[in-house]
Amino acid sequence: MVLTKEEREEFLAQPHVGALSVVERPDRAPLTVPIWYQYTPGGLLWIRSGPQSRKTRAIEAAGRFTMLAHRTTPTVRYVSVEGPVTAVEPDGAERAREMAARYLPAGKVEEFLAFERKELGEHSAVFMRPEHWLSADLGPG
């Protein structure tokens, strides 16, 4: 069963680990990687990534990407969005904290942020305007 606009936006707003896909080269299948993301219904979807990472370079070159969020219980449900990149900006401490707090227990956020600063370095925030949606809940009707 296809989800309503409200159902799919609410589902995408939950902290699922996404699967990001972007065309990297015309002679290859899309690059697909797991990723943390943030979304507020009616707004832009955004991710964080190293500014020189393979995925960031591919996103900037393609100008758009797809992100899939799914679950397997209590029913199989998914939402996939595809759309244009609206901005790529240097990331900051506030966004880093927001994303970490979305996915990690409160007691692990500071430890992760310290690790990220030391080991992963600078990040960019990449914003996408959801333009095309696919969704379904494959549970009992």
Buried (B, 14 or more C-beta within 10 A) or exposed (E): EEBEEEBBBEBBBEBBEBBBBBBBEEEEEBBBBEBBBBBEEEEBBBBBBBBEBEBBBBBBEBEBBBBBBBBEEEEEBBBBBBBEBEEBEEBEEEBBBEBBBEBBEEEEBEEBBEEBEEEEEEBBBBBBBBEEBBBBBEEEE
